Amino acid sequence: MPDQSVPTRAISFRAADSLVHQIEALIVAGDFADGARLPPERQLIETYGVSRTVVREAVATLASRGLVESRPRFRPVVRTPGYAAALAAANGVVGHLLMQSSGVKNLYDIRIFLEASLVRQAARQARKEDIEALKRALDANEAAIHDSAAFYGTDVAFHAVLYDIPKNPVFPALHKAFTAWLAPHWVKMPRSPERNRVNFLRHSDIYNAIRDRDADAAEAALNAHLNAAWEYVRSTFNTV
């Protein structure tokens, strides 16, 4: 019989924490593979001897940790722990922060700081294949100038190469997160071939400096590009 001095909901959370620990261990061990669905709710209830409420609380916790993707009326999908999953788990919180005064600017400043370091590192250490990948992304960017929807995708892809060059899995995960967090603001901006061409030319400056192994010029070109882009964002959204 449960201790009557302990609220029922506290007992439920305690049971949910135990279930989270057990399922998390199975995910980490690979017993629940990435992309697989969790067992049906009833099977979890029977296997672990818990209530439906406990299962649902456990699934919500696993989803908040990025270990499963949960949607109404669908069985949760397992996601192997990784940097991308960890950052994706922060989506809800970051979304609220971006609604605050200067929220978008704060995140954008972090992106500038990080990418300035990335282009310096690329100018000094990028391999031949990295330079080639950056050139392919730049060529795709130029080809999409007259198609703003396609241009946005190639713009994202160009910057993604910068995050790939260090061969550190944290950086691509950060780029994916920055893109997801800022996209709702970026896609609302009016676009035109003229504006696209300006951005392409800025990308060209970054590429040329990296190709020429000029770290100072690469950082200057990156700052010029993103600072000019911010002025366009600020004037469009009247953001401080």
C-alpha positions in Angstrom: 0.0 0.0 0.0 1.5 3.4 -0.9 2.6 5.7 1.8 -0.3 8.1 2.2 2.0 10.9 3.2 3.5 10.9 -0.4 1.3 12.6 -3.0 0.1 10.2 -5.7 1.6 12.3 -8.4 5.0 12.2 -6.7 4.8 8.4 -6.7 3.9 8.5 -10.4 6.9 10.6 -11.2 9.1 8.4 -9.2 7.9 5.4 -11.2 8.2 7.4 -14.4 11.8 8.2 -13.6 12.6 4.5 -13.1 11.0 3.7 -16.4 12.9 6.5 -18.2 16.1 5.1 -16.8 15.4 1.6 -18.0 14.3 2.7 -21.5 17.2 5.1 -21.8 19.7 2.3 -21.0 18.1 0.2 -23.8 18.4 3.0 -26.3 22.1 3.7 -25.3 22.8 0.0 -25.6 21.3 -0.2 -29.0 18.5 -2.6 -28.0 16.0 0.0 -29.2 17.6 1.1 -32.5 17.7 4.6 -33.9 14.6 5.2 -36.0 12.7 2.2 -34.5 9.4 2.7 -32.7 9.0 2.1 -29.0 6.9 -0.9 -28.1 3.1 -0.1 -27.9 1.9 1.6 -24.8 0.1 -1.5 -23.6 3.2 -3.7 -24.0 5.2 -1.2 -21.9 2.5 -1.3 -19.3 2.6 -5.1 -19.1 6.4 -5.4 -19.4 7.2 -2.9 -16.7 4.2 -3.3 -14.5 3.3 0.4 -14.5 0.2 2.5 -15.3 -0.6 4.3 -18.6 0.0 7.6 -16.8 3.5 6.5 -15.9 4.3 5.4 -19.4 3.1 8.7 -20.8 5.1 10.7 -18.3 8.2 8.6 -19.1 7.7 9.1 -22.9 7.4 12.9 -22.3 10.6 13.0 -20.4 12.4 10.9 -23.0 11.2 13.3 -25.7 12.4 16.3 -23.7 15.8 14.7 -23.6 15.8 14.1 -27.4 15.8 10.3 -27.0 12.5 9.9 -28.7 10.3 11.8 -31.1 6.7 11.8 -29.9 3.6 12.8 -31.9 -0.1 12.4 -31.0 -1.6 9.1 -32.3 1.8 7.8 -33.3 4.2 5.5 -31.4 7.3 7.4 -30.3 10.4 7.0 -32.6 13.7 6.2 -30.9 16.6 8.7 -31.5 20.1 7.6 -30.6 21.8 10.1 -28.2 23.9 12.6 -30.1 24.7 16.3 -30.2 21.9 17.0 -32.7 19.4 15.3 -30.5 20.7 17.1 -27.4 20.3 20.5 -29.2 16.9 19.6 -30.7 15.7 18.9 -27.2 16.2 22.6 -26.4 14.0 23.7 -29.3 11.0 24.6 -27.1 13.0 26.7 -24.7 15.0 28.5 -27.4 11.8 29.3 -29.2 10.5 31.1 -26.1 13.8 32.9 -25.7 13.7 34.1 -29.3 10.4 35.9 -28.5 12.1 38.0 -25.9 13.5 41.4 -26.6 16.9 41.0 -28.4 16.4 37.2 -28.3 17.1 36.8 -32.1 20.1 39.2 -31.9 21.7 37.4 -29.0 21.5 34.1 -30.9 22.7 35.7 -34.1 25.7 37.2 -32.3 26.7 33.8 -31.2 26.5 32.6 -34.8 28.8 35.4 -36.0 31.3 34.7 -33.2 31.4 31.0 -34.0 31.5 31.4 -37.8 34.3 34.0 -37.6 36.4 31.4 -35.8 35.4 28.7 -38.3 36.5 30.7 -41.4 39.8 31.5 -39.7 40.4 27.8 -39.0 39.3 26.9 -42.6 41.7 29.4 -44.1 44.6 27.8 -42.2 43.7 24.2 -42.2 41.1 23.3 -44.8 42.0 20.4 -47.0 41.8 20.3 -50.7 38.5 18.4 -50.6 37.1 21.0 -48.2 37.9 23.8 -50.6 36.3 21.9 -53.4 33.2 21.2 -51.3 32.9 25.0 -50.5 33.3 25.8 -54.2 30.5 23.4 -55.2 28.3 25.0 -52.6 29.2 28.4 -53.9 28.4 27.4 -57.5 25.0 26.0 -56.4 24.4 29.3 -54.6 25.1 31.3 -57.8 22.9 29.1 -59.9 19.9 29.7 -57.6 20.1 33.5 -57.6 16.9 33.8 -59.5 15.0 31.3 -57.4 14.7 32.7 -53.9 13.4 29.5 -52.3 16.3 27.5 -53.8 18.7 30.2 -53.0 17.8 30.0 -49.3 18.6 26.3 -49.3 22.0 26.9 -51.0 22.8 29.7 -48.6 22.3 27.3 -45.7 24.3 24.6 -47.5 27.2 27.0 -48.1 27.5 27.9 -44.4 27.1 24.2 -43.5 30.4 23.4 -45.2 32.2 25.8 -42.9 30.8 23.8 -39.9 31.9 20.5 -41.5 35.5 21.4 -42.2 36.8 20.9 -38.6 35.4 17.3 -38.6 34.1 17.8 -35.1 30.5 16.5 -34.8 29.5 19.3 -32.5 29.8 21.9 -35.2 27.3 20.4 -37.8 24.9 19.8 -34.9 25.2 23.5 -34.0 24.6 24.6 -37.6 21.5 22.4 -37.8 20.2 23.9 -34.6 21.0 27.5 -35.6 19.1 26.9 -38.9 16.1 25.4 -37.2 16.0 28.2 -34.5 16.3 31.1 -36.9 14.4 29.7 -39.9 11.0 30.9 -38.8 12.4 34.5 -38.8 14.4 34.2 -41.9 11.7 32.7 -44.2 9.5 35.7 -43.5 12.0 38.1 -45.0 11.2 39.5 -48.5 13.7 38.2 -51.0 14.7 39.2 -54.5 17.4 38.2 -57.1 19.2 41.5 -56.4 19.4 40.7 -52.7 20.4 37.1 -53.5 23.2 38.3 -55.7 24.6 40.5 -52.9 24.7 37.5 -50.6 26.3 35.4 -53.3 29.0 38.0 -53.7 29.6 38.0 -50.0 29.9 34.2 -50.0 32.4 34.6 -52.9 34.5 36.9 -50.7 34.6 34.3 -47.9 35.4 31.5 -50.3 38.2 33.4 -52.0 39.8 34.3 -48.7 39.7 30.7 -47.5 41.1 29.5 -50.8 43.9 32.0 -50.6 44.7 31.0 -47.0 44.1 34.5 -45.7 42.5 34.1 -42.3 42.2 37.8 -41.6 40.4 38.4 -44.9 38.2 35.4 -44.3 37.1 36.7 -40.9 36.6 40.2 -42.3 34.5 38.9 -45.2 32.4 36.7 -42.9 31.8 39.6 -40.5 30.9 42.0 -43.4 28.4 39.4 -44.7 26.6 38.5 -41.5 26.6 42.1 -40.1 25.1 43.4 -43.4 22.6 40.5 -43.2 21.7 41.5 -39.7 21.0 45.1 -40.7 18.6 43.7 -43.3 16.9 41.5 -40.7 16.8 44.4 -38.2 15.2 46.8 -40.6 12.7 44.2 -41.7 11.5 43.1 -38.3 12.2 46.4 -36.5 14.4 44.4 -34.1 16.6 46.2 -31.6 
